[in-house]
Amino acid sequence: MKLRTIIVHRQTARLSKRREYLVYAILGGTWLSGSIWLILHFYLREKTEFGLLPHPLEAWVLRVHGAFAFAALWLGGLLWAAHIPAAWALRRHRTTGITVVSLFAVLGLSGYLLYYLGDEGWRDIASLVHWLIGLFGLIALPLHSLRARNRRRGQRAGE
């Protein structure tokens, strides 16, 4: 109850600039490393007389992606504690926020399944879901941020 009073009094759920940059750095690194892996895996494989071989950097890029993904999970906890309850209490940007959280959850689950699934058929499905949402789901975060930014601009113009 006390937290809600503080949140409503402040009338904001905005992240500090430092935390906002942290969000973009971690999610940008995750997206970039995943995109580089896709390019290496699907377009830059080495053709040999024995078939296609993985690109030599593929395993390293995947390790970097895993490190960023681990940081993204930590980031999810930070946002769950510092940003989401405040925004929810203020009833702001719930649609885009729920979309971002849902996509984040699907990415986390599909990434987990990629690591632990043994069945190749299911693993292929998890892989497709993971990289499609990873590539195109990132659009949801800037939309969420732009919506909040436009709301603030509108409030300042009306003052």
Sequence and secondary structure as in RCSB ss.txt:
>XXXX:A:sequence
MKLRTIIVHRQTARLSKRREYLVYAILGGTWLSGSIWLILHFYLREKTEFGLLPHPLEAWVLRVHGAFAFAALWL
GGLLWAAHIPAAWALRRHRTTGITVVSLFAVLGLSGYLLYYLGDEGWRDIASLVHWLIGLFGLIALPLHSLRARN
RRRGQRAGE
>XXXX:A:secstr
 HHHHHHHHHT     HHHHHHHHHHHHHHHHHHHHHHHHHHHS EEETTEEE  TTHHHHHHHHHHHHHHHHHH
HHHHHHHTHHHHHHHT SHHHHHHHHHHHHHHHHHHHHHHH   HHHHHHHHHHHHHHHHHGGGHHHHHHHHHHH
HHHHHHHH 
